[in-house]
Amino acid sequence: MSQTHHPNKEHSLVEKGAIHYIEFIESVGVQNMDGEPRVALITGGARGIGNACVEHFTRKDYAVVFTDVSAEDGDHVAAAFAAQGRRVAFVPGDVSQEADCVHAVQAAVTRFGRLDVLVANAGVQTPGSLLDSTTEDWHHVLAVNLLGVVYVCKAALPVMIAQGAGAIVVVSSLNALRGFPGMAAYDASKAAVLAVVRDIAVEHGARGIRANAVCPGATLTDFHIRNAAKRGVSESALRDSTKGYGLLGRVAEPSEIAAVIGFLAGPDASFITGETLVADGGYSIIGARH
């Protein structure tokens, strides 16, 4: 996927060092929530589970800032939600670049005054076994799936610390907990972020910050639908091929995973932190088919 970035004068803050970023947060300040919507930042929000999260949180009256590497997709999604009267802003960016993650957080604070929820969703899949995958494959997958989570959490935490509250939800995968063939780098990256989540929970719980992870099972996203279409497989045929998955006999819809993420980010999960919630329709109990 091509990566297009809007001009970004604020990146100079990052280039000058972390102390200048902290000074930026302090100078902007964080607003109280009296009469104001909660604010969420979602990475990888133009498609799939990330897009479903934008839908979920804006429907719940959050103000949402989302990122994506595709400026074209992001602009289209933002325009569609704005036309519905939703409070949404798009910031083009690549989570494997720390400056882009800092800029996204800065954009949320500058526009909406605070940051209540971070959904670290952006990710990539590069197939290959341990023997087949190249060094470049590993660098690419880890840069997005692991360092991308680290960078955006690192950027968001000073804001949440200043507020004395915040919720972080990292989108991992069932692959982090079970071995799957041909996905060595992806599986490793998704397992690693679970440790990052626990570390954040341990280090920042006393400051009112919660961190949790979601491990979705198979989820039918537009990515899979488009790839199937390229092979001449219709969406209905693709859905038929997934029947029998797990205990519920089907794969997940992105909106269902977004609802799980919304739960962990919201007040109903106020006493949950450092945890991994598996949403796989019972796959991990009995496997793919009855």
Rosetta blueprint (number, residue, H / E / L):
1 M L
2 S L
3 Q L
4 T L
5 H L
6 H L
7 P L
8 N L
9 K L
10 E L
11 H H
12 S H
13 L H
14 V H
15 E H
16 K L
17 G L
18 A H
19 I H
20 H H
21 Y H
22 I H
23 E H
24 F H
25 I H
26 E H
27 S H
28 V H
29 G L
30 V L
31 Q L
32 N L
33 M L
34 D L
35 G L
36 E L
37 P L
38 R L
39 V E
40 A E
41 L E
42 I E
43 T L
44 G L
45 G L
46 A L
47 R L
48 G H
49 I H
50 G H
51 N H
52 A H
53 C H
54 V H
55 E H
56 H H
57 F H
58 T H
59 R H
60 K L
61 D L
62 Y L
63 A E
64 V E
65 V E
66 F E
67 T E
68 D E
69 V L
70 S L
71 A H
72 E H
73 D H
74 G H
75 D H
76 H H
77 V H
78 A H
79 A H
80 A H
81 F H
82 A H
83 A H
84 Q L
85 G L
86 R L
87 R L
88 V E
89 A E
90 F E
91 V E
92 P E
93 G L
94 D L
95 V L
96 S L
97 Q L
98 E H
99 A H
100 D H
101 C H
102 V H
103 H H
104 A H
105 V H
106 Q H
107 A H
108 A H
109 V H
110 T H
111 R H
112 F H
113 G L
114 R L
115 L L
116 D L
117 V E
118 L E
119 V E
120 A E
121 N L
122 A L
123 G L
124 V L
125 Q L
126 T L
127 P L
128 G E
129 S L
130 L L
131 L L
132 D L
133 S L
134 T L
135 T H
136 E H
137 D H
138 W H
139 H H
140 H H
141 V H
142 L H
143 A H
144 V H
145 N H
146 L L
147 L H
148 G H
149 V H
150 V H
151 Y H
152 V H
153 C H
154 K H
155 A H
156 A H
157 L H
158 P H
159 V H
160 M H
161 I H
162 A H
163 Q H
164 G L
165 A L
166 G E
167 A E
168 I E
169 V E
170 V E
171 V E
172 S L
173 S L
174 L H
175 N H
176 A H
177 L L
178 R L
179 G L
180 F L
181 P L
182 G L
183 M E
184 A H
185 A H
186 Y H
187 D H
188 A H
189 S H
190 K H
191 A H
192 A H
193 V H
194 L H
195 A H
196 V H
197 V H
198 R H
199 D H
200 I H
201 A H
202 V H
203 E H
204 H H
205 G H
206 A H
207 R H
208 G L
209 I E
210 R E
211 A E
212 N E
213 A E
214 V E
215 C E
216 P E
217 G L
218 A L
219 T E
220 L L
221 T L
222 D H
223 F H
224 H H
225 I H
226 R H
227 N H
228 A H
229 A H
230 K H
231 R L
232 G L
233 V L
234 S L
235 E H
236 S H
237 A H
238 L H
239 R H
240 D H
241 S H
242 T L
243 K L
244 G L
245 Y L
246 G L
247 L L
248 L L
249 G L
250 R L
251 V L
252 A E
253 E L
254 P H
255 S H
256 E H
257 I H
258 A H
259 A H
260 V H
261 I H
262 G H
263 F H
264 L H
265 A H
266 G L
267 P H
268 D H
269 A H
270 S L
271 F L
272 I L
273 T L
274 G L
275 E L
276 T E
277 L E
278 V E
279 A E
280 D L
281 G L
282 G L
283 Y H
284 S H
285 I H
286 I H
287 G L
288 A L
289 R L
290 H L
